[in-house]
């Protein structure tokens, strides 16, 4: 997954989220709670870096 601001069209543009209270988009049943949280600048979903492969 391309985490850079230069990601291809149709992909997420991930930015560091910090320690905010937003829940991980993949949900409790699939969330691995591993890594920092990233937020997509376009669609606004938040995921842990370890949960991102679930979105593919």
N, C-alpha and C positions, 0 to 999 in steps of 0.2 A: 504494500500500500504506500502510495506517495504522500508523505506528510508535509511536503514543502509547499510554499505559497505558489509555486509554478506548476502545480498539478494539472493534468490534462482536463479539458472540458468534459463534463459529465462525472467527474470525480469530486470527492469532498476536498475542501480547502481547510486543513486542520490548523488550529491555533491553540497554544497552551491555554488551558482553562484555569489553572491554579487550584486552590482548595475550596472552590465553591460548593454549594449544596445541591447542585443539579444531579439528578440520578443518571446512572449509566443507561443509555438507550436500549441496550440489549436485554435489559430486565434481570430480575433477581435469579431466575432459573438458569440463565446462561452466563451471567456476569462472573468473571473470574477475579475481579477486584485487584488486578495486577497492573502496575505501571501508573503513570500520571494520567490525568484526564485531558482530553483534547475536545475542542468544540469546533464544529464546521461553521465557517463564516457564512456559508450560503444557506444551508437548511437548518442550522442551529442545533443539531443533535449533539449530545455529549457522550463520549465513550472513553473507557480506559484504553491505553495503548495495547494491553493484552487482550482486550475484547474486540478490537478492530477486525481481526480476521473473520469473525462471525458475520460481519456485514457483507463480505464478498460472496 
